[in-house]
């Protein structure tokens, strides 16, 4: 029994990291690794780096002729995955199409209810579930037996059915390294600037979950708030493997919060130093649990670049709306510590939060202005993701229609696909002109941002007079700021 895993042509990188578009997708590769470890044949087609479109993927599927076709889905790439699943099912109607990943976990019932080409949705971690699906297929694939497999959404009598919660994997140390050996790693030419050089880089994840509960984030539901981390030794083993097998000189930690546990973080850094791995690192932190001593130890271990979410300039919005109880002083402190330790810092900001006033939104601009000389800044408009507190609020306020489906393009919902990805945007308090003003006043002082590069994508994304109207409102603000400086 063979399994064929497909990485779609657009890959999985979020909009804000599009310049780093050649990082291996660790989730689907972890599935490949556990199948390989179990002795089952598996092939991974990395369409994103092989330059394969739908017809090329179909040829690969025909050549390998597997029983199960697996893909991972995010909210950003859901429509691409739906279209690809439909093309596969049309060409190979007898193959079982299994979709896992964040969007399947958060909106799997909606997907199975509206996308006939998808046979099974995996909810939560997939490493154990895929082995049971494989065993089910080997036993003859009796549809009546599927309901015994926990962590699935199946289709029964034409309706989606959840088979029940599968417990999280408590000890993740025994899991194999993500199957980078299954893909052409030489095609993933991901590089990271260090000084005047760009060094060969790759990604790694050493923990699952996030102990915090930001209102817009689906991670606590996807992975759980009880964080499960690799032991420091297990993490170091994977770091060394990436260095020795794939020539990695820089590692980007994809952990949601690298410093979620002070003792574990410091033990890991000390082990990296003791083992003399000679690797540089990129990591995302929480500034409210960061200390100078911890950051200095991370620097000694090789950390070159840190990022952290500020989200809003207003402490009220952060505390009462987002549930992120960090102070401006902690933000200034983290930026100052990074500067003293010669670490590059990036702060994330989001515009257009629930109940955020125009005065509070402008507080974000003022805070950005105070730290922009010492830190890089990344901004976005607030996105709505399925299964989040923000989604529930948006439905309550009728910003998402009562009959909204994540599986359909819905022009009643606000999006800016050319600039922010094809995900619903939260727009409650502000006009498009005001949102444009926030974006352009931030970008005016950011030399790394080129708005002109987005113009072709913007023009291609216009599908209606409503789309034209919102882009026109934003463009008029841009002209006003450029010509009048206000």
N, C-alpha and C positions, 0 to 999 in steps of 0.2 A: 504494500500500500504506500503510494507516494503522495507527498504534499508539495505543492508549488506555491511559493510565497512571492507576491508581486509588490515591488516598490513603484509607485505611480510616477509618471513623467515629471510632475512638478515637485516631487519629494515632500518633505514635511516641515520645512523651516518656516517659523512664524515671520510675519511681515517685517518686524523690526530687525530681524537678522538676515534679510534677503541677500545682503552682500556676502554672507558666509553660506553659500547655497550648496556646498558639497560635503556635508557631514552625514555619516552613516546613520540610518534610523535605528536606534538601539532597541526599541520595542519589538519590531518585527524580527530583528536579528536574534533577540533572546528566544523567541518562539522557534526560530530555525535551529538554534543551538540545542534546545531541549529535545527536539525531534531527532537531531543527529546523535545526541548522547544516548537516546533510547534505541538506537540502531535502525531507525526508520529513514528511508531515502527522502531527501528534501533538496529542493533547488530554490534559489532566490534569484529572481530577475530584477536587477537594479536598473529599471527603465530610465531613471533620472540621469544617470551618468553614461548609460549606453546609447542615449539618444533615441530610444524606442518610443514610438507613439502607439496608438491602439492596435493597428494592424501588425506591427512588429511584435507586440506583446502576445497577440493571438497566435502568431507563428511559433513563438517560444512555448506557449501552452500546448499547441498541437505536437510539437517535437518531444516534449517531456512526458506528456500524456499522464498527468497525475490524477488521482481520484478527488483530491481536495485542493481547492484554490483559496489561498488565504491572503487577506489584505488588512492593513491597519488604517483607521480613519480618524481624522481630526475634524473639528467644525469648519476650519478654513478650507479643507480640501474635499469636503463631503460630496459636492456635486460632481467633481472629477471621479471620485470613487464610485458613485452611483452610476455614472455613465459607463465607466469601465466594467463594472459588474454586469450591467445590461448587455454590453457587447459580448462579454464572455459567456453569459447564459444563453444568448441567442446563438452563438457559434457552437457551444458545447452544453446543451441542455441537461445532460446527465451528470455533469460535475457538480459537486457540492461547494458552494461559495460561502466562506466563513469570513466575517468581518469582526475585527476586534479594535481596540484602541479607545482613546478618550471619548469620542463622540458615540461609539457603540455602547459604552458604559452609561453615558448620560442621557442618550436619546435613542436607545436600541428599540424600545417599543414602537416609537414613531417610525424608525427606519424599517423594521420588519412589517409594520402596518401599511407602508406606502411604497416600498421598493421591492417588487416581486422577485427581482433577480437575486436578492440576497436571501440565502437559505437560513443562516444561523448568525446571530449576533452574540459575541462573547462579552459578558459583563464582568468588569474587574480584571484582575491579573489572569493572563491566559496560559501560563506555562503548564499548569496541571490540567486545565480544561482542554487544551489542544491534544494532550496525550489521550484523554478519555474519548475525544472525538475520533482520533485515529483508531483507537481500539474498537469503537462502535462501527466505524467504516469497515474495519477488518472482519468484524463479526457478521457482516452482511448489510449493514446500514438500515436496519428495521426502524422505520420512522416512529413506531410506538415506543421504542426504547430510549429515544432522545430525552424524554422528560425526566429520566433518571440522572441525567448529567447536570449537576448544579452549575450555576453561573452562565446559563444560556437563555437567550430569547429565541424561541422557535415559532413556527407557524402551525397552528392546529385548527382545522376546519376554516382556513382562510383568515384566522385572527391570531395576533401575536400572543404568546404565552411565555411568561417568565418562569423558569424552572426552579428558582430559589437562589438564595445568596450562597456563594461559595466563600468560605473563610479565607482571609488573607494568609499569605505564606509568612508565618511568623519568623522563621529562620531563613534568610535569603542567602546565607553564605554558601550552601551547597549548589546553588544555581550555577550553571556553566557561564563562562564569559560570553557576552553577545557574539553571535556567529559572524564576525567580520571576515573570517576565512572563507565564508560562503559567497562573498561578493568581490568584485575587482577593486580592491582597496587602492590600487595605483591610480584609478580614475577619480578617487575622492581627493582631489588636490586642494585640501583645506589648509590654509596657512594663516599664521598669526604674527602681527608685527611685534618685535621685541628690539628696542633700540633702533638701529638703522638697518636691521635685517628682518626678513619674514621667514619664520621657522615652520617646519612641517608640524601640523597639529591634527588632533582628532578629539573625539568626545568620549566621555565616560560618565556613568551614574553610579553612585555608591550608596544611595539611600532611597527609600520610597516613603512618601507621605510628607505632610507638613503639619506641625502642631498648631498653626495659626488658622484664622478663619475669615480672611478677607471676603467681603460680600460678593465680589465679582469673580472669584476664583473657584474652579471646579476640582482642584487638586485634592482637598480633604475628602471629597466624595469618591474620586477616582482611586486614590491611594490610601486614604485614611488619615486621621489626625494623630494616630499612634505611629510615629516614625520608626521604620525598621531599617537599620543601616548595616552595611557590611562591617565586619570586624576590621580594625586597622590593618591586620595582616592580609586579609582577603582583598582589601582595597589596594594595598601595595602590590600584591601579586598581579592584579589586573593592570595596574599602572606599568609595572615592569614588562608585562606581556605586550602592551601597546607600544612601548618603547622598542623592545627587542624584535618583535614580529613585524611592525609596521613603520618603524623609524620615527615615531612620534617624539617631538622635542617640546611640544606644548600640549597640555591636556585641558579641555574645557569641561569642568564639572557641571553636569546637567542636574545635579541635586537641586531641589526647590529651595532649600536653605542649607548651605554648606555647614554653617555653625549652629545648627539646631540644638546640639548637645555639646556643651563646653568641653567636658572631659574627653569625649570621643574625638572631637576636632583636634584638640591639643595632642592626644595620643597618636593620632594619624600623622600629624605634622612632625612630631618627634621621630616617628618610625621612618618617614620619608627622609629626614635628615640623617638618621643613623645608617640607613641603607644606601645613602649617597646616590640617589637615583638620577640626579642632574636634570630634572624635568621642571619646566615652568608651568604655571597653572592660571586658570581663569575660574572664578567662583562667584556665586550669588549669595549675598549675606543678608542678615537682619541687623540693622544698626542698633536696635534696642537691646540686643544680647551680646554686642561686640565690646571687647575691651582692647585697650592699646597693646597690652601684653600678648593677647591672642593674635592680633593682627601682625605684630612684630614677629611672632613665631611662624605665622603663615608666610610672611615675607622671607624668612630664613629658609623655609621649606621649598620656596620657589614661586609663590604667588606673585604675579605681575599685574593682574587686572582684577578688580572686584566690581560688582554691580549691586545695586540695592533699590528697592522700591520706596519712593517717597509718596508717590501717587497724587498728593494734593498739597498746596501751600497752606491751606487752612487746617489748623490743628483740630477744630471742631469736626470738619468733614472726615479727617483721618480717624478720629476717635469714635465719633457717634455713627457715622455712615459706613465707613470701610471696615471698622473694628481693628484699626492699626494704631495702637497707642504709642506712637513715637513723637518726639518733640523736635522742633526746629533745631534746638541746641544739639540734639543727638546727630542730626544730619550734618550740621556744621562741624561737629567733632569728628565724625567719620571721615569727612572730606579732608579735614586738617591732618588727621592721623595718616591717611593714605599719602598725602603730599609729603609729609615728613619722612615716610618710609619708602618713598619713590615707587609707589604703587599707583597705577592709573585707575581712577574711579569713574563709574558711570551711574547717574541717578535717573530713575524712571519716573515720569510724571504722566498723569492721565487727566484729560479735560472732560467736563460734563458729567459730574456725579449727581446722584439723587439729592435733591434739596439744596444743592450748591448754588449760592447766589453769584451774581456777576462780580460783586466786590470780592467774594472768596476766590473766585476763579482767577482774578487779577493778583491775588496773593501768591498763586503759583508762579506767575510771571516774575513777581518781585523776588521770590525765593530762588528761582532759576537764575535771575540776574546776580544774586549774591554769591552763588557757587560756581557759575559757569566758567570762570577763569581758572578754577582748580579741578573741575570735573567735567566729563562729557555729559551731555543731557540727551535723553531720548523721550519723546512725547508721543502720545496717541490719544484718540478719542475713545471713551469707554465702550468696550464691546460687551454684548450680552451673550453668555454661554449657557447651554442647557444644564439644568440641574442645580443652578446656583441660586443664592438668595436674591441676586439681582434679577434673574429671570422671573422669579415669583413676584417681585415688586413691579417689574415691567408689565406683567400680565394684569396685576391688580390695577395699575394705572392705565390699562388699555393701550400701552405703547406697543405691545404685541397683541394681535387680534386673538379673540377667544378660540378661533379655529386655526390658529397658526400651526404650521408643520415645518419642522426643520428639513424635511425632505423635498420641499417645493420652493421655487423662487416666488417670493411674495413682494410685490411692488408697494404694498401698504406699509412695509417695514423699511426703516431708514438704513441705507448702506452707502458706503463709498468704496466699491471694490477696487478701484484703481489705486487708492491711497491707503486703505485700511483693511483690505481683504473682504471676501464676501461673507461677512458676519454681521448680524444686526447691531446697529449702534444705539447707545442709550442717549436719547435727545429729549430732555424734559423741560429744562428751564430756558435754554438758549436758542437763538435763531442760528441759521447757517452762517449769516454774516458775523455773528459774535464768535462762533466756533472758528471761522476763518481768521478773525482778528487774533484769537488766542494762538492759533497755529503759526500765523505769519509773523506776529511780534516775537514769538520764540525763535523762529527760523531766521529772522533778520540778523540776529547776532551770532548765528551758528554757521561758520564757514564750511562745515562738513555736509551741509544740507543743500542739495540742488533741486529746487522745485521744478525747473524747466525739464528735467529728465522724466518727470511724471506726466507731462502733458500728453504724449502719444497714448499712454495707458488710459488717461482720463477720457480722451476723445473716443477711444474704442469701447469704453465702458458705458457710454450714454445710450440708454435704451428707450427713453421716454421723455416727454416734455418736463415731467417732474424732475428727472435726473438733470436735464439741461438747466432747469431753474436753480437747483441747489448749487451746481458748479458755477453758474453765472453769479450767484450771490457771493460765493467765496472769491471768485475772480475779481469782482468789483472791489472787495475789501483789499485784495492784493494790490490792485492798481492805486487805490487811495493811499495805502501805506507807502508804496514805492514812490509815488509822485508827490504826496503832501507830507510824508513822514509822520502821519498820525492816524 
